[in-house]
Structures are given as C-alpha cells and as structure tokens.
Amino acid sequence: MTRAQLLQSLAGYFDGGGFESDLDRRVAWRTESDAGPPGEVLAGYLHEEMVPALARMGFSCEVSANPDPRGGPFLVARRVEDPSLPTVLTYGHGDVVNGQSTQWREGLDPWRLRIEGQRWYGRGTADNKGQHSINLAALEHTLRARGGRLGYNVTWLLEMGEEAGSPGLAEFCTRQREALRANLLIACDGPRVSADRPTLFLGSRGGVNFQLQVKSRDRAYHSGNWGGVLANPAIVLSHALACLVDAKGRLLVEGLRPPPLPDDIRQALHGIQVADGEDDPEIDPAWGEPGLTPIEKLVGWNTLEILAMGSGSPQRPINAIPASATAFCQLRFVVGTPWQDLEKILRAHLDAHGFPMVQIELTFGARATRLPLDNPWVAWALTSMAASAQRPVTLLPNLAGSLPNDVFADGLGLPTLWVPHSYPACAQHAPNEHLLADVAREGLQIMGGLYWDLGEARGLPWH
C-alpha cells in the first residue's frame, strides 16, 4: 500500500462510521477525574478500552497505580520491532472534567455521542478521547498499510489524571524512565489556532495558580457603627490587585514580565489571526501588553488573570465590613520567566507598594516549554502535515494554554511535537463540548501521514 492509499483508507474508516463507533463507546465511560478521589472507572477505561485496542496492534501493556493517591492509574504500552530502532513516544489522557450534565443544551447528554452536522457532542470528544482515538486509529491503519512493520518502535503513555493537574505524572515518568526511553514525542491535545488551520505547536505556556488574601479581623462589623475607622479588606485587596495589573490588563510586576519577544518567535507568529471563528468571543484590541499583536499576547507573552474573588456574602449582602477578602489568581507565562520565584517576587512587589498585609499562597505550578524552531523535527513535521492536508500548516512556538509537556521535554529530554485535533470554540471543559467532523477526518490523515513518514528513515533527525 502507498502513502496515498493509507490516507484513503483512513478517510474510508471515518466515512464508513468506524471512528464514530469507537468514539461513541469511549465517550460513554464516565472518567471524571476532577471531582474527588479517583474511582474504579478510570482503571476500567484503560483495561477494557485502551488495552484491547493496543494489544491488537502488538503492544505489550501494563497498567500501573499512580504513586500519588490523588491521581488515576497509568498505562504504558510498548511495541518493539527491534531494540536497535528508534522509538516514538506518544501521550494522551482518558480522564475528563466533570460532566456538568444539567447545564448541557436540551437533547444533549455528556455521556452519549450525538452528531448534529459537523458537531459531534459529548464529554471528551475534544479533550482528549477524540484526539487519542484519532492517533490510535491512524497508527493501526499505518501498521496495516506497511505490512505489519513500521520501521520504528512505539511507546504509548496514557494517564487518567490530567484534568486534576496530572498528579504523580512526573514521579511516574522518572520511575519509568527506562520503559519510556524514546527519541521523539508526538502527541495530540489542545486546539488548533482555528478550525480551518492545521496546527503544529512545540510546547506550552506554563501556569502558576496562587491565592491572595487579606484577613483584617476574625468577624464582620456593622458598617454604620464602624465604617470609616476599620480597614475594609475588600478595598485593600482591590488596590493590591491593581498594583499587579493595570486597568487595561498590562502586567506591572517587573520580575514576572517575560524577556523581549525573540525575532524568530515574532516571525513565526506573523499574520496569524486570533478569534476568527464564528463561535469565538470578540477580543478586546486594547487589552494586554501594548505593542503586541493578539497572537503575540497569547503565545509569546505573560498574563496575570483573576479567576475568582470574594468578600462578604455576595448572595445576600449585609450592612457589615467583611472580615477578609480573597482573590484566586493565575500567571500564564512563557519560557524564560523565573516562575519558581513567583512568591518571592510578588512579596517584594506588594511590600514595596504598601501591601504587607496581603498573604500569598501558591496552589499549583507547571513550567513552560518550547522546542527551538530550528530543530530539524519541526521542518520535517510541517512538510509531512502539509502533504497530507494539501494546504499550509500553522506553526505555533507554544500553546497559549498549559500541558504537562515539561515532563517529556525536560524530564525525559525529548523533542516534542504536538498536533491538535480540536479548535478554540470546542467548549472544552464546559457544557456542550464537541469535536468537528472535518477536523477529525483531516486529523486522521495528518497522523497517518506522520506515522508513515516516520518509517522512511532516511534523513530523519533521530539523534
């Protein structure tokens, strides 16, 4: 079979209902991981759904408990044609965020695949069951097309706790370093830059979640009796937040601003449009760092967001000065930001602006990663993807969101290529999550082309 015939067979698998059947079965698994301790259904998805699919292709599979009790199990599947051949590592996650069943549009059920035109609704269709189902099917068809021999080894890592922050993933990969030894990572998660633009990204922005709190006293006091002589923690915290980010979203903490945008990153992002889909929100052009385009703000810069805040009782306000105020914040950052020093940097900044009473608590952190744009794998992947899609491919130096790519790039020392099969308005993590049919169909062919081209060993930068 030729490469062109492989792409035709993948189109036939999609058009004939094969992909629909596989995804429907996988969506039905209620693999929520962000709603408490991991349940048995997480292991069930691996044992009953993933292991049979991989074993059918000749993988040896092992499901292991998570070293962190907060996280679900891991599956490591290995297909070794010859120990002397190079190895490709791929990654996905079978867990999903909570279903939010009561908030879906009438006629939709998060645990049943429903097709309405281009939109395939169901929890996990976009994140990540649809995406790893595309990879699995593309690999199986490629294996068949090449007569049962790929010309390289494949290791598959599936986790069941990504939506809970990937607890235990780094420790597990450290313990399993030998089993996960590879030359390259090719994985799929996150969205394309837009639905009609095949996309390759090389890492992700990092993220740090932190909480700021002002606790002025143990209880509230009547605002008529004490207003004007007691400091109001909500007002104090509001002014503290305003010294971190200005009224137009510009980050004011000098130590948390990124290095200047490199020329190669600026050139790679030139001309890429943001929010050009019919379901995308209208962006605010004046928001954020001045002098940058919207895509440069998203991909090449740092942003500090307030995710939630509260003081007193908003549901039933009373005439009282509240005892405390809290803001839940997040820094999204690019490579080169001293994020490990965030607490120290924030502390110095707040103190210098007269806010020593603001308490800081870090709750989560993940580093930023970015494969250099001149790495030989980048040009190879872009060429392969464009040949399959028959149109140009958008290169993002890194995803605007965060992924556990640091485990692979830094922990395992791998070049990392990410090929997303979703799009920005997919309602990921929200009610009415969906996958677009034409993106999934094209994704199957793009992945099939990549797996085929990896078997053409000449000229590939394996070392």
Steps between C-alpha positions, in 0.01 A plus 500: 500500500620853422483810718210631290313172545552523876338842508210366294451210740488742795240711321300183439523404870353837591237516225391142565421560868801327654624808683149587618458152650833514684443849637141429605618206708776702667287806576261274695769439762443754780868557565476821704820569693446848643215426740675314783708187559558287187237231448510154346361626169838662423678165511208340317547730202862391469442128554185459292537766232863591443682173570297297244549768232877509555545125550335450161796687348759291682562725801593355836292690755540569869259699717667645810371673810580867541772576757282795604168388656327806354553377143363223283700210357741500205527276196837440338474303175810405302538363148861409434584390147873505564687644802750658261229709331403849622189541715209742481317582824140617485277624779132552573257505788176310541362704789262792451370792705170456683204452268288798614200304370231747605661786307510340155258613232173311482544174310869465587649257751870527586530120507342431160644597165253710305568620147345820368654591168870568547475494879550179695387568857611316814735538794853420386431527127750787482697442820646240467313184398434621148862600457663180624241298307621674184859406582414139580307450178765673288773281647302181446428585136865594444616172647269311267604713201867426563445128516525471877835678533538870578880522494515647851382417849203667671426561868158622604442678835144565613421669827169532684557816702588781260184695580594486868841657428686177409587404859775239504583527129850642545586251774361210298701597191814529711445152640420363152777687321642186339161375379423847359838552336441643151637729230194715435157586644204542268177569689163668456312731733376856507347694210616603157544873456168486312276225364618537140874521573695179568738587781829380647615630838827426677426548869271701724487800726544418865253583772508588868181524705515697820270650759520850645321572828453790735371394839436809711317352796312193619147621422300764314395825667198724434584749226302781661662463840854443375518619139780752456718376785547132407704401195283321246693191376310497169613853423855427611517188281350684202778759516762227545375326186509829313874531569553161331301562180381835367150590381581375148645163596870591485719303741671745738723265701836551332647174629215299344513659156662280234816570303449702180326305225774326295514583129442139391189474719367830368563387144328163557192675638481764229161511330326245725150619587329447835126449552403472133242223554126562517478370859810679628459794738574849375844597626581832667777653281615745768529232770839364605856593415516801263700463182421128455257336262224282650682176411823634651314580823355149510804295406806714563422698814397464865156578639371522856132420540257521791299179478267564794471733797275545796432686820200515727185329371423594137196270499346697788688821576476635853592838648834389632868553430625152404769328701705387200532504123650242266603493134594189303756593237701340223816589313536354150862535393749420226848351507749723680270611782636438854174338605654300785568833672145627456419516872820690579448739208137567592588549865762764419267675254204513739717615790652775288150626413382505861318167520689285752165381638422303181569130553623285209436127460618302196267215402632365167793546264607362161803613301497642147662313209582574140699291251736731304346591167815398314490143632505270192184320617299818455560536127449124455162506676377808313590339167324174586186670632472731200533205261209324670275804544588641157526850648735704718539418868512762775799477732456618860819513707289399798138460598343792686365258759692255716579131458731263692752530218780576745487135610603399148714793388693552823448180697556256212705733278288456187425724204124554521250536214131559574234464229159613633170372359269747673428872455466798737118506519459128577351573849783304660437466877153652453148382413445400136860387435538386142738386227473620142459220246718652228779573748489140627499356148795715397675420828485129422673559169759738647593247769505215250738702285727572795512135606569395140775757449671394824555164336699662222812510715732683260557860595312496829682664792471208740813590688 
